[in-house]
């Protein structure tokens, strides 16, 4: 009986090889997305020398990608909920890759800022569509684990970005680095066109929105009636400020505070980023286990990860202790799998892509996009070590909101499942 119930919200019923194909394509695209994000860090010395940039301007080059995500995530998520997720993923992957090609031809800060923003526009739709596809393919009992595997593309992509950014830039220049990272996105964007998908008919959407399902205002009103969601979005935004702010600056810290050659610092940074290949699926596995009987425990996994990250990383930066810093960096992504799932599980199935769009909008606009800028500004004013201490403190503050949200999470989770059942989207087994 339990197994049947766990299978009920699978919306894409295709052979396993098609699911594997889709997850593989999404994994590579997510990896290249983050490679293009993180590449600015190891390119920093070359960019400062070539274009005369300050740390604050470098921070803006990191953050403008997130600004593009924040501005376009919600409108694109509405399109995705009403069109085809696989086709949208394909198109926008090609868009962000093409933007990276043009970035290599830029000759000043303004031009580079504009093309980097276009990379963010592409990602705004990619993650919304990709997450909706994975949730529709994978049964609940393994969803956080599979999401954790998919999200492991984040550290792998960061590692690729650090390595390519450090060594290709050293040998051929920062322009060649951007061109090298753009090519796989175009290829796998084409492959994404052939992924399986699902549709939600117009009658279902109209029933869900009492005749106004296509109205953005009505949809937002419905979402905000979920008590946990607003606080959860704000807390996650602060967590993303830590996550998005600290990772791209790893090579800069190792280069300036610990005296490493930039290429060597980039290589070590890639190793630190790769720890998340263990940390992220491990966090997803723990989240699945502890939430089996109590769904809110996924939120508590996020709390634990943020506390360990903030305390250990701040201590490591202050003391210039590489072991402490590495220990803190291990937990940066420990709660990400739970983070990716909780905002999906407290909304009805027909609002999942929209919930993801709001997650991207609030997460980046209220938190993530400011992380690299805060790091750059504090680094200009007080040094890179102080910047890491400041960003760690922001992550610890996020746990206050998460603890509040955990109190009401189960009620919202159960309410969403009842709505699914009432609409015939989640039937009793």
N, C-alpha and C positions, 0 to 999 in steps of 0.2 A: 504493500500500500504506500509506504513512504517513498519507494523508488518511483512509483507512478506519479505521485504528487510532485516530486522534484523535476520530472520531465515536462510538466504541464506548460511552462512558459517558454519552451523552445519553439521559435517561430520559423526557423529555417530547417526543414527536414530534407537533407541531401546526403549522398554517400560521404563516408568519412574522408575520403581523399579530397573532396571538394572543400570540406571544412579545413583540412590541413593546408590545402593550396591557399585558401583565403587568409588564414592566420599567418602563413609564411609570407605572403605578399605584404600584408599589413605590418608584419614585423620589420621587414626590410625598409619599408617606407618610413616607419616610425624611427628606425635607427638613423636613416639619412637625415630626417628632420632634425634630430638632436645633434647630429654631427655638424650640421650647418649652424645650429645655435651655439655650440660650444667652441667652434673654431676661432671665434674672435679673441678668446683668452690667449692662446698661444701665438696669435698673430699680432698681439698688442705691441711688442717692440717694433715690428716692421711698420705697423700703421702709424705709430707715434713718430717714427723716423721719416716715413714717406709723406704723410699728410699733416704732421705736426699736431697730433691730437693730444688732449689731456686725458687723465683717467676718467673724468666725468663724461667726456665725449665718447670714450670707449664704452662706458656704461650705457650710454644712450644707444649705441649700436647693438648692444646685447638686448636692451629693453624694448627697442622699437619693434622687434619681432613679436614680443608679447603684447604690445599695444595693438598691433594688427590683429592678433588673435582676439583680444578683448573687444575690439570694435565690431568685428565681423562674425564672431562665433554665434551670437544669438540669431541674427537674420539668416545666416547660412544654415543653422540648425532647423529653422522653420522650413526652409526649402527642402532639406534632407528628409524631414518627417513626411513631406508631401510628394517627394519625387523618388529617386533611386539612390540608395546609399552607395552602392558599388560604383555607379557611373560618376557620382559626385567626387568620390575619393580619387578616381582616376584623373578627372579633369584638374582638380586642385593640386594634385601631386605634380603634374606637369607644369602648372603655373608657378609653384614655388621653386621648382628646379630651374625654370627659365629665368626667373628673377635672380637666382644666384649666378647664372651665366652673365647677366648684365652687370652684376655687382663687380665682376672682375675687370670691367672697362671703366669704372668710376675713377675720377681724378681729384675729387674733393669730398669733404665730409658730408655736404648736403646731398650729393648724388648717391653716396653709399648709404646714407640714412634712408633715402626713398626706396632703394631697391631692397634693402633689408626689411622694410615695412611690408613689401609685397610678399616676402617669404612668410611673414606672419599671417597675411590674408589667406594664403594657401593652407596653412596649418589649421586655421580657424574651422574650416569645414572637414578636414581630414580626420581629426580625432573624434569629432561628433559622429560622423558616419561610421568610422571604424569601431568605436565603442558600441554603437547600436547594433552593428553586425555581430560582434563577438557575443554580446549579451543574448542576441537572438539565436545563436548557434549552440551555446554551451549550457548544460543543465546547471541548476543552482548549486548543487553540492560541490561542483568543481569550478565554479565561475571565478571566484577570487584567485584560485591557483592559476587558471589559464590566463586571466587578466594580468596576474603577476608575471607570467612568462612573456606575454605581449609587452608589458611595461618594462621588462628587462632590456628591451631595445633602447630604452632611454640611456642607461649607463653604457651599453655597447656603442651607441651612437656618440655619446660624449667621449668615450675612449678613442673611437675612430677620428672624431674631430680634433682631439688633443694631439694624436699621433700625426695625422696628416698636416694639421696646422703647424706643428713644431718642425717636422722634418722637410715637408714639401716647401714650406715657406723659406726655410733656411737654404734650400738648394735652388729653387726656381721662383721664389717670390710669392706674395700673398694672393696675387691674381690667379696664379696657377692652382693654388689650393682651392679656391672657390669653384673653379671650372671642374676640377677633379671630383669634387663632392656633388656636383649637380648632375652628372651623367647617370648614376644609378636611379635617381628619382624619376627621370624621364622614362627609362626602360620599365621600371616596376609600376609606374603610373599607367602605362599601356596594359600591362598584365592585370592590373586591378579592374579594368573594364569588364573582365570575364568572370569576376567573382559572383557567386549566387547571392540572392537578396530576397527580401520579403516586402509585401505591400500591406498597408492598412487602408481599407476602403473608405470612401468619403462618408458613407452612412455611419460607420463607426466613429469617425471624427466628429460628425454632426451630433450624434448621440452623446458623445463625451462632453461636448461643449454646449449642449442645449441649443443647437442651431448656430453657435458662434465659434465653432472650433477653429476656424481659420483666422479669427481676430486675435491679434497679438495681445491687446489689452485684456481680453477675456481669459486668454491662456495664462498670462502673468498673474491675474487675480486668483485663478485657480491654484497656481503653484504657491503663491504667498500664503494661502490658507493652510498650508502644511506647516505646523508650528515649528518643527525642528529646522526646516530648510534655511530660513534667512540667517539664523545664528551659525548654522553649520557652514554656509557659504562664507561668512565673514571669517570664521576660525580657519577654514581651509585656505582662504586668501592670505592670512598671516603666515601659515605654514608654507605656502608657495613662495612667499617673499624670501623665506630662508632657503628653500630648495633652489629657486631660480637665481637667487643672488649669490649664493656661495659657490656652486659648482663651476660656473664659467671662470671664476677668479682663482681657481686652484693653482694653475701654473704661475700666476703672478705672485702669489704668496710664496711658493717654493723658490722662485727666481730671486725675489727681493729680500725675503726674510731669512732664507736658508742658503743663499749664495750659489744656487745651482744654475748651470747653463740653461738657457731657455728651452732648447730641444730636449735636454735631459729632464728638466722640470715638467715638460709636456708629456714625456714618456711616463714618468712617475705618476703624474696626474691621471693618465689613462688607466694605470693600474689601480689607483684609488677609485676611479669611477667604475671599474669593472667589479669591484666588491659588491656593487648593487645587483649583479647577476645572481649572487647568493642571497643578499639581503632582501631584495624585493620579492622573489618567489617564496622565501622563508617567511616573510611577513604575511604574504597571502595565505600560505599554508596555516600559519598560526591563527590568522583571522578566521579562516574556514572552521578550524577546530573549536575555537573558543566561542564562536557565534552559532554553533549547531543548535543549541537550546536557547540561547539568548542573543538575538541579532545585534543588540547595542554594543556587544563586546568588540565588534569591528571598530567602533569609535575609540574604545579604550586602547586598542592596539596602536592607533594613531598617536594617542597621548603618550604612551610609553616611548615610542620612537622619537617623538619631538623632544622629550625631556633628556633622553640619553644623547641625542645629537647636540642640543644646545649646551649642555653642561660640559661634555667632553671636548667639543670643538672649540668652545670659548677658552677653556683651560689650555688646550693645545696651542692655540694662536697666541695667548698671553705669555705662556712660558716658552714659546718657540720649540715645543716638544712634538716631534713628528709622530711618535707612537700614540700620544693622546689625541692628536688631531686626526690621525687615521682611524682610531677607534670611534671618534665622533662621526666622521664621514661615513663609516659603515652603516650607521643608523639613519642617514639622511633619507633614504628611500625605503626604510623598513615598513613604514605605514602607508606607502603610496598605493599598494594594491587595495587596502581597505578604503583609502580615500577615493579611489576610482569607483568603488562599488556602492558606498553608502548613499551617494546622491542619486544612484539609479534605483536602489531598492526601496526608497521611501516615496517613490512616485508611481503612479499607474504605468502599465506597459506602454500605452499610447503616448506618454509624455517623456519617454526616456531620452530621446535625442534632444528635446527641448531642455530637459533638466541638465543634460550635458552642456548644451550651449550656455545656459545660465551659469553653470559651474565654471566654464571657460571665461565668460564675461566677468563675473565677480572675482574669480580667482586671480586673473591676470590684472584686471583694472584696479582692484582694491589692494592687491598684494604683489603678485609675481612680477609685474612690469616695473615695480619700484625697487625690487631687490638689487639688480645690477647697478641702477642709478645711485641708490644709497651707498652701495659698496664703493663706487667710483668717487662720489663726493666725499665720503668719510676718508677714503684713502688719500685724496688730494689734501684734505685738511689735517689728518692725524696719522696717516700711514695705513698700510694694508692690514696689519695685525689688529688695529682698532676697528677696522671695517668688519672683520670676521667676528669680533666680540659683539659688535652692535647687531649684526644680522642674527647671531645666535640668540640674543635676548628677545628679538621679535618672535622667533619660533617658540620660545618658552611661554610667552604671553598668549600664544594661540591656544595652548592647552586649557586655558580658563574657559573659553567659549566651547571647546569640545566637551569638557566635563558637563557643562550646562546642557548641551544638545543631547548628551547620552541619557539624561533623565527622561526625555520625552521621545526618544528614537523609536522604541518598540511600539508605542501607540500609533505613530505615523506609519510605520512599516505594516502593521496589521490592517490599518485603514486602507492603504494602497492595494493590498491583496484582496480585500473585500470588494473594492471597486472593480478590480480585474475579473473577479468571479461574477459580479452582477452584470458585467458586459459580455460574459461568455468567453473572455480571453484567458481565464485561468480556471479551469473546471476541476472539480473534485475527482480524484482518481478512483 
